Amino acid sequence: MPKMKTHKSAVKRYKVTATGKIMRRQAGIGHLLQNKSGSRKRKIFKMITISGSHFKLISKELPYKKYAR
């Protein structure tokens, strides 16, 4: 059987924790930061876990999930 390939854009976008959760960046930090409040920007800059409904889909793109040490 051939090996499964990892989706390379998924590797760049998601990080896997030691417990197996998948973390992602939040939207809205690319540009137009001047008119966003400081508290809003502080919340946006943090990584968050993906929702349960997306976990199965993203897990298919990352067949060899390993957490970053």
C-alpha positions in Angstrom: 0.0 0.0 0.0 1.2 3.5 -0.7 1.9 5.9 2.1 -0.7 8.6 2.9 0.3 12.1 2.2 0.0 15.0 4.6 -1.8 18.1 3.4 1.1 20.6 3.4 -1.1 23.7 3.9 -2.7 22.1 7.0 0.7 21.5 8.5 1.5 25.2 8.2 -1.9 26.3 9.7 -2.4 23.9 12.6 -0.4 22.8 15.6 -1.1 19.6 17.6 -0.7 19.7 21.4 0.7 16.9 23.5 -2.8 15.9 24.5 -3.9 15.6 20.8 -5.9 18.8 20.5 -5.5 20.9 17.3 -4.8 24.6 17.7 -5.4 27.3 15.0 -4.9 31.0 14.6 -7.8 33.3 14.9 -9.0 35.4 11.9 -8.7 39.2 11.9 -5.1 39.8 12.7 -3.8 40.3 9.1 -4.5 44.0 8.6 -6.7 46.9 9.8 -5.3 46.7 13.3 -5.3 50.5 13.8 -9.0 50.7 14.4 -9.3 47.6 16.6 -9.2 48.1 20.4 -6.3 46.7 22.4 -8.4 44.2 24.3 -9.8 42.9 21.0 -6.4 42.5 19.5 -5.0 40.7 22.6 -7.9 38.2 22.3 -7.3 37.7 18.6 -3.6 37.1 18.8 -4.0 33.9 20.9 -4.3 30.4 19.5 -7.6 28.6 20.0 -8.6 24.9 19.7 -10.6 23.9 16.7 -14.3 23.0 17.1 -15.4 19.4 17.4 -17.2 19.4 14.1 -13.9 20.3 12.3 -11.7 17.9 14.2 -12.4 14.9 11.9 -11.9 16.9 8.7 -8.6 18.3 9.8 -7.4 15.0 11.2 -7.8 13.5 7.7 -5.4 16.2 6.4 -2.9 15.3 9.1 -2.6 11.5 9.0 0.7 11.5 11.0 -0.2 13.9 13.8 2.7 14.6 16.0 2.9 17.4 18.5 5.6 20.1 18.3 8.1 19.7 21.1 
